[in-house]
Amino acid sequence: MTHKTWHSLPEYQALRALMEGGTATAAAERLGLSQSAVSRSIGSLEARTGLRLFEREAGRLRPTEEAVRLNHRLNPLFEALDRIDGPKPPIQETLRLIAPPTYAHRFLVSQIASFLAINPHFFVSLEVNTSDEVIRAILEDRFDLGLTGIELGRAGVKLQAFRVSSAVCVMKADHPLAAQLDVHPMDLNNQPFISFASRYARRIQLDKILNQAHSKPRIMAEVSTSFAAVDLAKEGLGLAVVNPFPIFHYRSDDLVFRRFVSSIEYRSYFVTSDQRPVPRIARAFIRHLRLHTPSDPHSNRVPANA
């Protein structure tokens, strides 16, 4: 006699609620059950399928790859159940977005405005913080999507590049080096210069390139963001070597951007969790940025599947 596989909807509902909620407490609240009932359903599902679906890590239940795959295969089932239930009152989906100042204050502000104009049923909550905090917040499920320009690889997060650019030298239009198409490291020797603080990896990388060229700029000020460096250059304090994305779009009318001949390359990344499904609204915003980020002569789009 052929053994027939049986299925339990409460077990699948417990799995999905735990994947989306991250904790047994959140899953229980979502389902209107006790934590013990959720735990029993997960235990029964693991016993029936022979899969280990969750591992406990630092007080949280971390889904295994088997759990992620099984949850993905359940999508058609829950979509069918939603259709059976019929139309529901619209729920305003919220995108929890976090990014450092260079991306947040100008680039993301305009992109959020156009995104919400197209999707008025969505809501966006934007947090401005450091790149380190972007990674930490995604790991702790406090945000759905982050942007960063620093490759801080950590287990539990996924970095997806969407923009790549080469370093530029920024200056006022009346600066002597503005007449050149390219600026070389030696050109910066004895030039007034705005640098990043010594704790940043990009400062160390640039210092090495300048030392190899026996070039020693006169550092007038140290900053922590590209916008601060560019704005000081606008005030005539000196030159700055920065990532042109997204600054070029907001300062190209006031300053001159020249290619800085070096091996320095910058990448801008979407940051998401690799332990939880990416929410629909986050996927929609990623598509919006890929479609609506304006082009510029110093950066290039990275294909979605790269």
N, C-alpha and C positions, 0 to 999 in steps of 0.2 A: 504493500500500500504506500502510495506516495505521500511523504510528509508535507503538510500544507503550512506555509508560514502565515501566522496571524499578526495583526497590527493593533496597536493601542494608541488611539488619538491622544489620551491624556499624557502618555509618555512623550509623544512628539511635541505636544504643547509645552511640557515641562522643559524639554531640551531647548526649544526655541526661546522660551522666556528666560532661561538661564544664560543662553548665548547673548541675548540682547540686554539683559539686566546686569550681568556680570557677577551677581551674588545671589545666594539662595534667598536672602531676605527680599531683594528686589523682585526676583522671579515669583516668590510666594505672594507678594502684594499685587503683582500684575495679574495673577491667576485667581486671586481670592482664596488661596489655600494656605495651609500651614507650611513652615519650612520642612518639617519632617515628611509631609506628603510629597513635596517636590523631590526631596532626597530619595524617597522610596520609588518614585516614578523613574528617576534617573538610574537608580540601582537595578530596577527591573528591566529597563531598556538595555543597560550594559550586559546583564545576564542573558537576555534574549538574543542580542546581536553578537555577543562575544567580543565586543569592542570596549576599550577603555576610553571614555569620553572626556573625563576631566581629571586634572591633577591639582592638588592643593599647593599653592605657592604664595608665601608671605600673607597667609590669611585669606587669600582669594582663590576661587576656583578657576583654573586656567584651562580652556578647552584644548583638546588635542587635535591633531590634524584630522583624525577620524571623525571627531565631532563637527569640525568645520565642513568636511565633505558631506556628512549625513545631513546637516542642517541645510546645505545648499540643495541637496536632492529633494528636500521636503518643500521647496518653494512652490512647485506646481500644486501640491496638495493644499497648502494654505491659500493660494490664489483661488483655487476652485471653491474652497469653503467661503472665502470672501464673496465670491459671485453668488453662491447659494444664499448667503445672508442678505443679499440685496444691497442697494445703495445706502451708505451711511452719511450722517452729517459730516461735512468737510472738517478735517482737523488741521490746524495750522502747524505745519512741520517747522521745526527750528534747527538751523545749522549752527552748531557751536564751533566757532572759527577762532584760531589763535595764530598770531604772526608777530615777528619782530618789527620795530618801528619803520625800517626801510621799506618794507612791503605794505605795512598796515596804513600808514598815515596818508598816503596819496594814491598809490596803485590800487589797493584793495578797496578803499573808500569809493572810488569811482566805479569799480567793478561790481561792488555790492549794490550800488544804486541802480545800475543798469540791469543787474540780475533780478532785483525785486520789482523793477518796472515791468519786466517780462513775466515774472512769476509772483503776482501780488498775494497769492495764497501762502507764500513762504515767509519765514521770519529768520533773521540772522542776528546772532549775538557774537560780537567781535571783541576779543581780548588782545591787548598789545603787551608783549612780554619778550623776554630774551629767547634766543634760539635754544638754549639749554632747557628752558621752561616749556618750550613748544614740545620737545621730545617727552619730557616728564608728564606733561598734561595729557598727551595722547596715550601714553602707557597707562596712566591712572584712569582713563576713560572719563576725563573731565571735559574733553573736547572731541569733536568728530573729525576735524580736518585742521591741519596746520600747514604753514608755509615757512620755509627756511632756506637760507643760502649757504648753510654749513652742513657738510656731510658728517653728521653725528650718528653713525650706525649703532643701533641698540637692538638686542633681541626683543621682539614684541612689537616693533614698528617697521613700517615699510616706507622707503623713500623712493618716490617716482619723479624723475627729472622732467621738467617741462620747459626749461629755458637754459641755454648755454651761451656764455659770452666771454670775450677776451678783455684784458685790462685796458683801461683808457687813462690818459693824462688829461686832467680838467684844468682850465685856466680862463682868465679874462681874454676878451678878443684882442686887446692891445698888448698882450704879452708877446715878447719876441719869438717864443717857440710856437705861437699860434700860426705862424707862416709855414710851418712844416706840416707835411701830411702824416708823418710818424714821429714819435718821440722815443729816443733810445735811452737806456739807463745812463750813459755817459752825459747826456744832455742835462741831466738833473744835478750835475755836480755844482755845488755852491749856490744852487737856486733856493730861494725861500720855499719851504715845503710844509704841508700839513700831513701829518702821519697818523696812523692808527696807534692806539696804545700798545705798549710792548707785550702785553699779555695775549694779544691776538695772533693766531697762526699766520694770517695774511701779512702782518707786520714782519714776522720772522722770515717769511718767504721773500718779501720784497727786500729786506735788509741783505739777505744772502745774494740776491741778484745784483744789487748795487755794489756790494763789497767785491764781487767778482769783476765788476767793470771799473773798480777803483773810483767810484762815484760817491760823493759825500754831500748830499743836500744839507741845507741849513734848516733844521726842524724848528718851525715857529710855534707849532701847537700840536697837541695830540688829542684825538677824538675817539669816540666809540662807535659812531655810525657813519655810513657813507654820505647821508644827507648833511650831517654836520660838517664833514670835510668839504663837500661841494659848496655849501653856503659860505664857509670861510674863504674859499677860493673866489667866490663871487664878491666878497668884500675886499678882495685884493691882497689878502694875507700871503698868498703863495699858490703853488701848484698842489695837486692831489692826484694820486693814482687810486682808482676805484673800480668797482664793478658798475658798468654802465646801465645795467638793468635793475630796477625800472627808472633810475634817476634821469636818464636821457630824455624821457618823455616830458619831464617837468622842469628841466633846466637848460635844454638845448637852445632856447631863445635868449638866454642870459649869458651863457658861457660857451667856450669852444671845447669840443671833445676830440682828442687825437689819439689814435691807436698807440698804445705803449708796447714797444717791441720786447716781448718776453715770453716765457713759458707759462705765465699765470693764466689760469682758466677758472671761470666761475660757473657754478650750476645752481639753479633755483629748483627746489623740490616741493612736491606735495608730500605731506606726512600723514599717514593713516595707520591704524592698527592692523597688524596681520593676525590678530587673535579674534577679531570680531568682524562681522559683515560691515562694509562701508555703507552708511545710510543713503537712501535714495537721494535726499537733498544734497548730500556731499558730492555724490557722483554727478548730479546736475550742475553744481557749481564748478566742479573741475572741468566739465565739458564747456561751460560758459567761458571760463578763463582761457581755455585752449582756442576757442573760436573768436574771442573778442579782444585778446591782448594785441595791441597795435604793434606793427613791425617797426624795427629801427635798424640803423646800419651797423650796430655793434653787437647784436645778439641774435640768436637763431632759435626757432622752435624745435623742441625735441619731440619726435613722434610718440604717440601714446603707447605704442608697443615696444619702444626702444628700451 
